[in-house]
Every structure is written in C-alpha cells, then in structure tokens.
Amino acid sequence: MSNPIKDYGWEPVPRSFNQLLATRPEQNKKAEPIQVDSIELPETKLAQDILDYARKELSEPTFNHSMRVYYYGRAITLQQFPHFSYTPETYLLLCLLHDIGTTPQNLHSTHLSFEFQGGMIAHSLLRAHASPVPQAEAVTEAIIRHQDLGETGNITTLGALVQLATVFDNVGMNPELVARETIESVVGKWPRLGWTACFAGVVREEEGSKPWSHTTAIENFAEKVEGNVLMRPYD
C-alpha cells in the first residue's frame, strides 16, 4: 500500500545543514565516484511530459542546472542519506521546475518572489498532468522553500535534498558530499555553460526588480555564487 508521506518526500528533517548532515548513517563516509549513466532517470509519462516542458521553457543553462541538481541529489541520497524516502520521479519533477519562476516571463509578470511564483506554476502544471495531489503539493512546498536556508525548525526530505543539491551546484557548499569524478561525469553530460555568471545575474535581477524578494534573505548571495571555487574549473 502506498504511503504519500514516504513516496513524495514529506518526512520531516532538520532545516539546519549541520543538524541534517549529523543524521547520516556514516558520518565520515567518503563520496565515491558515480557515473551519470548509472543513475536512473525516471521515464514515466508524467516525468517525460514535464521534462519536455522544462526543456522548452527554460534557457539551456537553467535546464542543464536543473538536470545537474537531479543527478547530484540522487548521488547524495545513494551515498550519504540512504534512509531518505521519496520516489525518483517526484524528485525529478522538483528539479525540473524549481527554477521555473526565473524565466524572464515568469520573473517579471508578478510581484511574487520567484520561488513562490514558481511553486504556483508548478502546482497548476502538475495537477493538469494528473500528478496526485500529495505529489504536486510536495513539489510545490519544496520549490517555495528551496532557498529557505536556516538553523531552526524542519523541512521536508524533498526540500532538504533540493537545498543540498542546489547550493552544491550554485555555491560549492558541502563539497565532501559528491566525488570530483561524479562532478566531472555530470558536467560532461550537462555542461554548466557559464552557469555561475548566469545565475548571479538572475539573483541580481530578482533583487533589483523586487527588493522585498525572498532572495534577499541570503546575504551577499550573488557574490557567494560568483565565489564558487568548486565549480570554477567547469564554468
């Protein structure tokens, strides 16, 4: 019998990265190389429909980032958090849609912060494609909170994972979670295409046009993105 709490990554985990990392079964486990082709990409009709949508709506650098977030997140789960419960399909949907609010059309058509706008777009899109309500809501919640970094309270498993994977790709945070050979394999298939400068520009555009935006909660965010030493060789 299916369990939507487990299937769609609703189980609570600490929002604090330090507390979350302390829940790993093996605290000092070294990340081992994983080839991108060994990580399964869901091929359900829903996954394919949303992948086609994302490929059409997102710029190539943003689409590639979304795919890297999927593969980094799956590698982190397999090696560091094997107890995390979610379906790969649900995580892929989240990755493909987590930055949908940053397209020029979606960013400038609302006063909402891009994560909130993106969450609303994703919920409507997923329900229109017959995604179950708990799945669509799990993706929406995680999109809205994917930049909600902090030290207090909890977040869903799905939300925590996308946070770990996005800050790994965007800022180079927690570099010990993924082997360099895995990075090279992922970037080889989904090149960064100057992602550092691209995303730093989006951050400044969001903050400039919406000085109230949630992005401003991350102090000096654009500068942190530009200071991504881990990914500099691949940009």
HUZI-V257742 format. One record per backbone hydrogen bond with DSSP energy under -0.5 kcal/mol. CO is the residue of the C=O (numbers start at 1). NH is the residue of the N-H. If there is no record, write none. Layout:
((CO/NH) (CO/NH))
This chain:
((3/6) (3/7) (4/8) (5/10) (5/11) (6/9) (7/87) (9/158) (11/157) (13/155) (16/20) (17/21) (18/22) (20/23) (21/24) (25/27) (26/29) (35/38) (36/39) (38/40) (40/42) (44/48) (45/49) (46/50) (47/51) (48/52) (49/53) (50/54) (51/55) (52/56) (53/57) (54/58) (59/63) (60/64) (61/65) (62/66) (63/67) (64/68) (65/69) (66/70) (67/71) (68/72) (69/73) (70/74) (71/75) (72/76) (73/77) (74/78) (75/79) (76/80) (76/81) (77/81) (81/84) (84/86) (87/91) (88/92) (89/93) (90/94) (91/95) (92/96) (93/97) (94/98) (97/100) (99/102) (100/103) (103/107) (104/108) (105/109) (113/116) (113/117) (114/118) (115/119) (116/120) (117/121) (118/122) (119/123) (120/124) (121/125) (122/126) (123/127) (124/128) (125/129) (126/131) (127/130) (132/135) (132/136) (133/137) (134/138) (135/139) (136/140) (137/141) (138/142) (139/143) (140/144) (141/145) (143/146) (145/148) (147/149) (153/15) (153/16) (155/13) (156/160) (157/161) (158/162) (159/163) (160/164) (161/165) (162/166) (163/167) (164/168) (165/169) (166/170) (167/171) (167/172) (167/173) (168/172) (174/177) (175/178) (176/31) (179/182) (179/183) (180/184) (181/185) (182/186) (183/187) (184/188) (185/189) (186/190) (194/198) (195/199) (196/200) (197/201) (198/202) (199/203) (200/204) (201/205) (202/206) (203/207) (204/208) (205/209) (206/210) (210/213) (213/216) (214/217) (215/218) (217/219) (218/221) (220/224) (221/225) (222/226) (223/227) (225/228) (227/229) (228/232) (229/232) (229/233) (231/234) (231/235) (232/235) (234/192))
